Amino acid sequence: MEVRNCRGCGKIFNYMSGPPLCPTCSAAMDKKFEGVKEYVYDHPGVGIQDVSEEMEVSIPQIKQWIREERLSFAEDSMIGLECEGCGVTIKTGRFCKECKDKLAKGLTDLYPQEKPVQQPKETNDGNKMRFLKNGIRKEL
């Protein structure tokens, strides 16, 4: 555990993880997020500038929530970000579906694939019947 200054108010607090905000500022940011989420839901065609002005939240903060996939917008919305992989416009996250699939395939290719265990073949000596009589094996 380390001690840091809050990015929001400047107070000293015990930092655990996540954004460097004290519990008070973190709760206030969560409340702003909920307000922005409701506003976007109620106004599906709104632009990011309008959201920022109406909800008094900075544009970089809204973009961060979009990148974190906490906010997503309708397909017909004016808001869009560029995929960090190929530059195509996306509505939420950091990468488009194609780039996510490429990254996932690249990661799975790093590890050797386990080969399926093959069952030993059963030998078929024909359709002979076998039995033991007095300890002597006989074939018919």
C-alpha positions as CSV (number, residue, x, y, z in Angstrom):
1,M,0.0,0.0,0.0
2,E,1.3,3.4,-0.8
3,V,0.3,7.0,0.0
4,R,-0.6,9.3,-2.9
5,N,-2.2,12.6,-3.6
6,C,-5.7,12.5,-5.0
7,R,-5.8,13.6,-8.7
8,G,-9.2,15.2,-8.0
9,C,-8.8,17.2,-4.8
10,G,-5.1,16.9,-3.9
11,K,-5.7,15.2,-0.5
12,I,-3.4,12.4,0.6
13,F,-4.9,8.9,0.7
14,N,-3.8,5.3,0.9
15,Y,-3.7,4.2,-2.8
16,M,-4.6,0.5,-3.5
17,S,-5.2,0.3,-7.3
18,G,-7.1,1.9,-10.1
19,P,-7.2,5.7,-10.8
20,P,-5.4,7.8,-8.2
21,L,-8.6,9.2,-6.6
22,C,-9.4,9.3,-2.9
23,P,-12.6,7.5,-1.9
24,T,-14.6,10.8,-1.9
25,C,-13.6,11.8,-5.4
26,S,-14.0,8.2,-6.6
27,A,-17.6,8.1,-5.4
28,A,-18.2,11.5,-7.0
29,M,-16.8,10.2,-10.3
30,D,-19.0,7.1,-10.2
31,K,-22.0,9.4,-9.6
32,K,-21.0,11.5,-12.7
33,F,-20.6,8.3,-14.7
34,E,-24.1,7.1,-13.8
35,G,-25.4,10.5,-14.9
36,V,-23.6,10.4,-18.2
37,K,-24.8,6.9,-18.8
38,E,-28.4,7.9,-18.3
39,Y,-28.0,11.0,-20.4
40,V,-26.6,9.0,-23.3
41,Y,-29.4,6.4,-22.9
42,D,-32.1,9.1,-23.0
43,H,-30.4,10.9,-26.0
44,P,-29.1,8.2,-28.3
45,G,-28.0,10.6,-31.2
46,V,-26.1,13.0,-28.9
47,G,-22.5,14.1,-29.7
48,I,-19.6,13.8,-27.3
49,Q,-19.3,17.6,-27.0
50,D,-22.9,17.9,-26.0
51,V,-22.5,15.2,-23.4
52,S,-19.5,17.0,-22.0
53,E,-21.2,20.3,-21.8
54,E,-24.5,19.1,-20.5
55,M,-23.1,16.7,-17.8
56,E,-20.0,18.9,-16.9
57,V,-17.6,16.0,-17.6
58,S,-14.4,16.5,-19.6
59,I,-14.2,14.9,-23.1
60,P,-11.0,12.9,-22.2
61,Q,-12.9,11.4,-19.2
62,I,-15.8,10.4,-21.5
63,K,-13.4,8.9,-24.0
64,Q,-11.7,7.0,-21.2
65,W,-15.0,5.5,-20.1
66,I,-15.6,4.5,-23.8
67,R,-12.2,2.9,-24.1
68,E,-12.8,1.0,-20.8
69,E,-16.1,-0.3,-22.4
70,R,-18.1,1.2,-19.6
71,L,-20.0,3.3,-22.1
72,S,-21.1,2.3,-25.5
73,F,-23.1,4.1,-28.1
74,A,-25.8,3.1,-30.7
75,E,-24.6,2.4,-34.2
76,D,-26.4,5.5,-35.5
77,S,-24.7,7.7,-32.9
78,M,-22.3,10.5,-34.0
79,I,-19.8,9.4,-31.3
80,G,-17.1,7.1,-32.4
81,L,-13.4,6.3,-31.6
82,E,-10.7,5.0,-33.8
83,C,-9.6,1.3,-33.4
84,E,-6.1,1.4,-32.0
85,G,-5.2,-1.5,-34.4
86,C,-6.5,-0.5,-37.8
87,G,-8.2,3.0,-37.4
88,V,-11.8,2.0,-38.3
89,T,-14.5,3.8,-36.3
90,I,-15.8,1.9,-33.3
91,K,-18.4,2.7,-30.7
92,T,-16.7,1.3,-27.6
93,G,-13.5,-0.3,-26.4
94,R,-10.0,0.0,-27.9
95,F,-10.1,-2.4,-30.8
96,C,-12.6,-3.4,-33.5
97,K,-13.9,-7.1,-33.7
98,E,-11.4,-8.0,-36.4
99,C,-8.4,-6.7,-34.5
100,K,-9.6,-8.4,-31.3
101,D,-9.9,-11.7,-33.2
102,K,-6.4,-11.2,-34.6
103,L,-5.0,-10.5,-31.2
104,A,-6.7,-13.5,-29.7
105,K,-5.5,-15.8,-32.5
106,G,-1.9,-14.4,-32.1
107,L,-2.0,-15.2,-28.4
108,T,-3.3,-18.8,-28.9
109,D,-0.6,-19.4,-31.6
110,L,2.1,-18.6,-28.9
111,Y,1.3,-21.7,-27.0
112,P,1.8,-25.2,-28.4
113,Q,-1.5,-27.0,-29.1
114,E,-2.0,-30.3,-27.3
115,K,-2.3,-33.1,-29.7
116,P,-5.3,-35.4,-29.0
117,V,-4.4,-38.7,-27.4
118,Q,-4.9,-41.4,-29.9
119,Q,-6.4,-44.7,-28.6
120,P,-4.3,-47.7,-29.5
121,K,-5.8,-49.7,-32.4
122,E,-7.4,-52.9,-31.5
123,T,-5.9,-55.8,-33.3
124,N,-8.3,-58.0,-35.1
125,D,-7.0,-61.5,-35.6
126,G,-10.0,-62.5,-37.6
127,N,-13.2,-63.9,-36.2
128,K,-11.6,-66.8,-34.4
129,M,-13.1,-68.1,-31.1
130,R,-10.6,-68.7,-28.4
131,F,-10.9,-70.6,-25.2
132,L,-8.7,-72.3,-22.6
133,K,-9.2,-75.9,-21.7
134,N,-6.9,-77.5,-19.1
135,G,-4.6,-74.5,-19.4
136,I,-4.0,-75.0,-23.1
137,R,-5.1,-72.4,-25.5
138,K,-7.1,-73.7,-28.5
139,E,-8.3,-71.8,-31.5
140,L,-11.3,-72.8,-33.6
